[in-house]
Amino acid sequence: MAQQMGFFDLSDRYASLDAKKDPLVEIDAVVPWEEFRPVLERVWRKPAAERKSRAGRKPMDAVVMFKTLVLGALYNLSDDQIEYQVRDRLSFMRFLGLGLADRVPDAKTVWLYREGLAQAGVVEALFKQFDGHLARQGYIARGGQILDASIVAVPKNHNTRDENKAIKAGEEPEGWADKPAKRSQKDMNARWTKKHGKSHYGYKNHVNVDRQHKLVRRYHVSDAALHDSQAVDHLLMRGNTGCGVWADSAYRSEEMEAKLRARGLKSRIQRKGKRGKPLSEQAKGSNRTKSSVRVSVEHVFGAQANDMGGTLVRTIGVVRATAKIGMKNLAYNMRRLVQLRRLNPCPA
């Protein structure tokens, strides 16, 4: 017969997790969670005058729910999986500061809290707030800016050719308005694109990563069909100690070169050959040098795709996708801060 777990048994379990270097303990230690509370409370708490009654179950703590969403981003969990894993895993419970007898956020509550952040459009503000914390810790943007974009897949819609044509034109397909259940399952904002000869459906995560720390400093979410270069105005930043800007040849154009010069930035964008005018050996060598720097951004996307459970977004619409992708970038930076602190506990 199974015995009930006692207090010291739980302590022993946590000690064994510590011996295995539970990564959530390190993240919990380096993130100033309470600094996020004012923004979170404004989104999730109604003013006292608007509350109908003080009766009923007390809402979940704002910071606990934010940490729950961070867990979802760190491991790319669905809302149902977040609820299950928090109930099942001691490491998740400890990260949230919950005991065995405490109430666990259910899937519906997780969805509602994320929806609140998404509709209020505050995930980017939370991201910038943490970027300020990084700077105060000494991890300012250094060495120049690396720009790139990664496709973020969403579940594919199975539409007719006419329906897809209407969506691409920014119109609602005929008959959808009369079928709200069907309409609610259709993503009107995601788009198809081709990369390396393969078709992809979803959105793009455009990022600016600083060269020295490999932290995401700026990001922009668009549909997958937007050309990478069209997001640059959202990504370029002031304050990086380096003036170089690295990117692959898709970003190269006379307009882009002029834009960088106007901002006092130096182009390190790879060159591309033209029909009948291939690159010289010197240009190829220059591209290889630039590529050795630019490849750092692939480590960011690789970490999100492999170490953080993948990047599939299960939501509908650009507003929710923007919140999910923004949380992924924020969670990546939290995780990256742990790595940076291990490498250099006292940055300059």
Summary of the structure (lengths in Angstrom):
residues: 348
radius of gyration: 22.8
end to end distance: 57.1
largest distance: 79.4
contacts: 992
relative contact order: 0.14
helix: 52%
strand: 13%
